[in-house]
Amino acid sequence: MRTLPWTPGERPLMLAPMQGITNRAVRQVFVQWVRPDVVFTEFMRVKPGAAPGDAGRLSQGDLDDARAQEHGVPLVVQLIGRDLGPLVEAARAAQDAGAIHLNLNMGCPYGRMNVGCGGGMLERPEALPEILGALRQTILGTFSIKVRAGYDDPEQIFSLLPLFESVGVDFLVLHARTVAQRYEGFADHALTARVVKQTRVPVIANGDINTAEGGARVLEQTGAAGLMLGRGALRDPVLFERLRGRAPGTPSAGEVVRAHQRYLRALAERYGAIFCGDAQVLAKLKSSLAVMESPEQPGPFKALRKAKTVAAFCEAIEALDEA
């Protein structure tokens, strides 16, 4: 029996993969500060054009990120692709590089750059049995799927559950929206509860988990095996500890500001070590701001966005508590 990337009997709190955001530096900040139970890589694009058998299905940067753990926390390597052969070759390459937990992205709603990949795979369900079966045979460790409720029909997930079970998927991460919804509306965790009841595969609930109260409610009402935190964790990095009962359930405005300062300071330090040049570091820092800003409290990062240098950005971090 394959070992899941969390302790049996526990309900893991996972850091979501967010493309362009949760890179190695971000994962390290979270691991060293609030230690999620599981972390994911950003999705690794599987190149369709390489020659058969070519390990170049994944970039060297992706292969460098393929490992079993991130500073002692189980790391799940996420692949995104559309065709059987390249996906199988990429899974082999990731495993050869050290990965033991692999995930297939079947939920990303942005198909312009990844046509037919991610959530686009739900438009051709007839291809899934062969693809998933081949991946299961190839992947020696755990094989999980991150999936939306459906492409444009939220009931589609129920037609897929028997396939996931028969193939031997180890766990699902369910974002309870359709692909067509993108991030509009709200995640329907009543649907999550129905999925949990209809499958023996462990289901991790994902989508709109922004507070400790909300996360606890999702766990209680759905019976999910655990939670995946994305934008909620970027807006409040201490959310992991709040859900564990180790920090106040509802932070004050001052606590949120101090958390943002700590997070951005740590990120600026790490980005300076892994990216080249002031402009690149500044661009990467600013890319985090869009997902950190809460819809209920827009505008706290205005000075950070206007910063022209990393030094000015860091000065603006210290001035956040004065805003």
N, C-alpha and C positions, 0 to 999 in steps of 0.2 A: 504493500500500500504506500502510495506517495505521501510525503510529509507536506502538509499545507504550510504556507509561510507565516503562520501564527501559532501560538500555543493552544493546544486542544482545550476546549472548554471556555476559552476567552472569546470576547466579541471585539475583534480588532478594529482599530481606528486607522484608516489608511490615508496617506497623502495622495491626492489625485494627480494623474499625469495631465499637465496643461501645456500644450504646445507653445514653445517660445518663452515659457515662464519657468517651469520646474526643472531647470537644468541641474547639473551636478552641484553647483554652488548653492542653489536654493535648497536642494535636498539636504546638503550638509548643515545649513543653518537650522533647518527644522529638526534634524536628527540630534544635533548637539544641544539644542534648546529644549524641545518638548518631546522628542523621541517618538514619532509615530510608530505604530506596531509594524507597518509595512509601508514601503515607498515604491513608487513606479518611476521608470524613466519616461521622458517625453517619448512620443511614438517615434520609432525608427522606421524611416521610409524604405521599403523594399524595392530596389531598382528592378524594373521589368526588362531592361535592355541588355543586361550583361549576358555573356555567353553561358550556356548550361554548365552547371558545376562550378561556376565562378563564385568564390567567396566574396567577391565585390558586390554582391547583392546589398550589402550594408556598407556605409561609409566607414572609414577608419576611426573617425570620431565616435560613431555609434559603437563600434567594436570595443573601443577603449572604455566605454561605459557599461559594457555587458559583463556583469559579475553577479555573484550570488548575494552579496550584501553591500550595504552602504554604511560604513562605520559600525558594523555589528547589527544593523537592522536589515531584515530580509528585503531584497530588491527584486522587483518584478520587471522584466524587460518586455516592453510593449512593441509589437510589430504592427505596421499598417501596410497592406498591399492588396492585390486583387486576384492574382493568379497562383494556381497550385504550385507549380515548379519553383518559381522564385521564392514563394513563402517558405517552402520546405528547405530550400538551400539557405535562406536567411536564418531559419530556426537552427539549422545545423551549425552555421557560422557563429551564432550567438552562444550556443552551448559550448562550442570549441573555445570560445573566448572566456568562458567561466560562468555563464548564466545557468541557473537551475530552475528558475520560475519564469515562464514565458506567457505572454498575454497577447491575444489578437484583438485589435481595435475594430469593432463593428458598430461604432457609435458616432464617430466624428462627423458633424453635420456640414462641414465645409468641403464640398467636393470639387471646387474649381481647380485646386492644385492636386487633388488626389482622386481623380475621376474613377468611380467604381470601387473605391477603397472606403474604409471606415464604414460609416452609415450607409454608403452606397451599396455595400454588399447585401443589404436587406432588400434591394430592388431585384436581386437575382437569387432567391432562396434555393432554386433548383441546383445551383452550383455548390451549395454549402456542404452537403454530405460528403462529397469527394474531398473537398479542401480540408474540412475539419477532421475527417478520418485520417488523411495523410499527415496532418500536423500532429494528431494524437500518437500515431505510430512513430513519428520522428522525435517528439519531445520526451525526454527521459524523466524529467522532473514534473512539476505541476504545469498544467495547461489550463489557462483561464480565458474568459472572454469578457470584454467590456462592451456592452450592447445597449442600444436604445430600445424602447418598448416596441418600436416598429418603424418602418420608413414613413408612412403617413397614416397608418392604422395602428392605434395603440394596442389592439388585440392581437397583432401579429406575433408578439412574443410567445403566446400560448401555443402556436403551431410549431414553434422552434424548440420548446422545452423537451419533447421526446427525442429530438435529434441530439441535443446537448447531453442528455442522459445516456443515450445509446453509444455515443462516441466516447464518452468517458471524460467529459470536461470536469475539472476539479472544483471550480467555483465560478460564479457569474458576478460581475459588477453591473448592476442595472441602473441606468439613468432613466428615470420614469417620465421621459418626454419622447415624442417621436423625433425622427431626424428632421422632418419638415418644420417642426416647431423651432429648431435651433435652440435658442435660450429664451424664447418668448413664453409668456404665461408662467405656469408653475409645474413643478414636478409632481406627478400624481402618485403619492405613496399609498393610496388605497389600492392602486394597481400593483404596487410592490408587494403588498400584503397578499394579494391573490396569487401572485407568482410564487411567493414563499410557500404557500399552502399546496401548490400544484406541482412542486418539484422536490426531489431529494437532493438536488445540487445546492450547496450553500450559496445564498444570495447576499451580496453586499449592496446596501442601499446607497444611492448616489443622487445628488440633485437637490439644491436649495436647502442644504443643511448649514445654517448660518449662525445658530445659537446653541448653547448647551441645552436649553429647554426644548428647542425644536429637535435636536438630535436624539435626546432621550425619548421624546414622543414618537419619533419614527421607529426607534428600536422597539418600544413597547407595542405600538400599534401594528407593526408589520411582522415581528418575529424574525427580522433579518439577522443574518449571522454576524454582521458588523456594519460599519459606516465608512464611506469614502468622503473626505472633505476636500473641496476644491477652492472656489472663491471665498467661501466662509473662512477657511484657514488663512488665506492671504489677507483678508480684512481683519482677522483677529488670530494671530499665530498661537495665542494661548488657548484657543478653542479646544485643542486636544486635552489640555490639563483641566479645563472647565468640565468637559464631559467625563473625566475621571474623578471629579470631585476634589481635585487638588488645588483649584483656584476658584475664586468667586464665580458663580454661575452667570451673573450679569455684570460686566465691567463698567466702571465709571468712564466718563469721557477722558479723564486724565490718564487712566490705565490704558485705554486704547492708544492714545498719543504716545505714551512711553513704549508701548509694544511696537508701534510703527517705527519709532526712532531706533530701538534696539535692532529690529529686523533690517532696516535700511542701512544702518551702520555696518552690521555684519556682512550684508550683501555687497556693499561698496568695497569692503576690504577683500572679499573673496574674488569679486570681479576684477579687481586690480591685478590679481595674481594669475588669472586664467585668460583674460582678454587683452588684446594689444591696442594700446593707444587710448588717449583720453576720449576721443569721439566714440569709439566702440564701447568702452565701459559706460559712458554716459547714456548712450542709446539703450544698452541692456538694462540699466537702472530705470530709465524712464518707461520701458516696456512693462515693468511690473505695476506701475501706478494705476493703469486702467482697471485692473482686476482687484486692486486693493481698495479702491474708493467705493464706499457704500452708497447705494441709490438713495438711502434715507438721509445721508449726510454728504452731499456732493461738494467738491471744491476745496478740501483741505490741502491738496497737493499742488495748488496753483503756482506757488513759488518754485517748487521742485521742477515742474514742467518748464518753467522759464529759464532755468539754470543753463548757462552756456558752457560750463566746465564742470568736471567732477568736483573740484574744490568748492565751487559755488553750490553745487548740489548738496555736498556735505554740510555746508554752512546752513542751507535751508532746512536740512534735517533737524539741526539743533534749534532752529527757530519755530518748529512745528508747535511747540507748547505755547507759543506766544500768539498763534494765529486765532 
